[in-house]
Every structure is written in C-alpha cells, then in structure tokens.
Amino acid sequence: MHSDAAPAVKPVKPSSLPVREGEDPWTKAELDEVKETLEADIERFAEQLAASNAELVGMLRDGAEGAGRDPADVGSANFERDAEMSLVNNASEMLEQSRLALRHIEQGSYGSCDNCGNPIGKGRLLAFPRATLCVTCKQREERR
C-alpha cells in the first residue's frame, strides 16, 4: 500500500555539519539559534511580501484610472511602482534564500559552499545564516 506521508527525516547531528579549520563543531544551541533566525526571517519576509504585493496591486489599479493625468504625476507613480516592485523582488529573494537555508539544515548540507564545496564557516553563517558561498567564492563573484 502506498502512503502519501513524507518519510521521517532523520535529525541532523549539528556536529556533523562542515566547519572551517580551527572552528569548533556546531552545537545544538548554535544551530537552534540559526534556525530561529531563519524562521523569523521567513515570517518577516512573507509578511513584507504580502504587504508589498497588496500595495503594488493598489498602485496598478490606481494607475489604470489615470487617463488625462499630469505627466509629472504619471512619472511619480511609475517611480513609486518601480520602487515597490524592487521591494517585492528583494523580499521574495530573501524569503527563498531563508527557506533554502532551512532545507540545507534539514538535509545536513548546511555550511558547504554551493560553488567549491568547502566549508562556508560557522562564524560567517552565525552572522549571515543565508550565506551559500564561502568568503573566497563570494569575493570572486563580486569582482565579476
């Protein structure tokens, strides 16, 4: 018989996650702190996304009623709409990065650089839990 229930996920031992040379292994408390930060970020970005989407819908609706409006008002409305779209895109990206980081924790792959596979570093992840690249790869990416 086929069950639709997801298979039980074996909890990841924090000490099994990669760390840079010289760093102590992850502790349960440290990993719990990262999870709490990511979960709070997910909630915050989801709320931000919902609010920005509602604002954007209002702007688009109001913009459709603008026949005969002053060109300066149209330009201002377009600027505001573009700014709101940037907020939507940013919140959406941060939300997805936070969800991805939680998935990596659950799968036991949290802390490995997506580019080179080396440890990202516990210190970097405690400061920026959504990091997916080690410092070397991130610097290389930013120089491009």
Sequence and secondary structure as in RCSB ss.txt:
>XXXX:A:sequence
MHSDAAPAVKPVKPSSLPVREGEDPWTKAELDEVKETLEADIERFAEQLAASNAELVGMLRDGAEGAGRDPADVG
SANFERDAEMSLVNNASEMLEQSRLALRHIEQGSYGSCDNCGNPIGKGRLLAFPRATLCVTCKQREERR
>XXXX:A:secstr
    S        GGGS   TT     HHHHHHHHHHHHHHHHHHHHHHHHHHHHHHHHHHHHHT TT  HHHHH
HHHHHHHHHHHHHHHHHHHHHHHHHHHHHHHHT TTB TTT SB  HHHHHH TT  S HHHHHHHHH 
